[in-house]
Amino acid sequence: MPRSSKKSRRLVADGRTYMWTVRHGHCVLENGGCRKTLTLRSHPSATGGMLRFVFDEGPGRYVSGFTTGSGEVGAVGVGALNLHEPGTVRFLLDTALARGWEPGERREARFDGWTFLEAAVAARG
């Protein structure tokens, strides 16, 4: 885990620099469950938009909290990822790019992180 989970980290991919963070929050669900959000921004921020992967806790899905590692998300029968690992972040970024996200767009792109979990766990395995 990085020195501070709230501090932005740098990732260079295909000649472009991104800054990324992982945040813990709470989603507005019936159960008031936890949420992990991985956010990437093109750097410098004036050159592009923001990319968010949101993982909301739910049946069969968990996000780390008080009693577990700070960046872990997982699903029963699928496996888990650590969102603090640069390789995990790079895989998610590459997958979003392959699905059409353009880092030069000046808008936020938001993805349900669970749609990426199975492929990411297999690739990181």
N, C-alpha and C positions, 0 to 999 in steps of 0.2 A: 504494500500500500504506500502511496506517496506520503511525504512529510505531512501534508495537510490535504484532506480529501476535498476541501473547498477551493484550493489553489488551482488555477488553470495550468494545464500541461500542454506541451507542444508536440505535434505530430506532423511530419512532412511526408506527403504522399503524392507521387507523380509530379514533383516540382512545385506543389502548392503547399503552403503552411496553414495548419489548422490549430486552433486552441480548443481544448476540451476540458469539461468538468463533469463530475458525477454528483448529483444532489439527491438527498433523501427528503421526501415530503409525504403528504397524506392526500389520498384521493377522496373525492366526494362519492362514496358508494354507500350502500346500505350498511356495510360493516365498517366503514371509515378506515379501510385498510391503508397500508403503506404503499409508497410509490418510489421508484428509482427513475431518475431522468439523466440520460447521457446527452450532453449538448456539445456540438461542435460548431465552431465559427471559423469562417475563412479569416486569415490574418494577412495583412491588416484588415480590420473589420469593415473598412470602407469599400473593400473590393468584393464583398459578397454577402450571402445570407447565412442563416442559422439552420442547423439540422438537429432535430431532437428525436431521441428514441425513448419512449415512455413505457415503463414496466409497472403496471398496477397489480397489486396483490389480489388474488382471487382464488376460487376453488382449484386446488391442485397446483397453484402457482405461489411462489413466495419471493419476497424481496428482503434483503438483509435489513436488520434493524438493531435494536439494542443488544440482543443475545447472539448475533451472528456477525461474520465478517462484513465490513462496510460496503463493499461493492458487489456483493453476490446477488444474482437473480437466478431462479431455477423453476423447473416444472417437474412434477412427479412423472417418472417414466421417460423423461427426455434428458435431463441433466441440468447442469448449472454453468454459468459464466461469471467471471469476475470482471466487472466493468472498469476496474482500475488497470487492467492489463492492456498495454499498447496494441498487442496482437488482436485482442478482442475488438478494440475500438477500430483498428484498421479493417478488420473483416466487415464490421457493420457499415463503415464508411463506403467500402468498395461495393457492398451489396446495394446500398442506397443509390450510389452512382449508376450501377447496372440497371436499377429500376427507374432511372430517368432524373434523379435529382441533379440539378445544375448548381454548383457552388457559387457561380457568379450571379445567381438570382438574388434580388434584394428583398426576399421574403422568407418567412420561417417555413420550413418543411417539418412536419411532425409525423412520425411513424409509430405504430403500435409495435413495441419492441418484441413482443411475443411472436410475431409473424416471422421473425428472424432467428429465434432461439434454436430450433432444431438444426438448421443448416450451420449455424455458428458453433454449436456444441460438436457437431460432426467434424467440422473443419479444424477446430481447435484441439480435438481429441487426441 
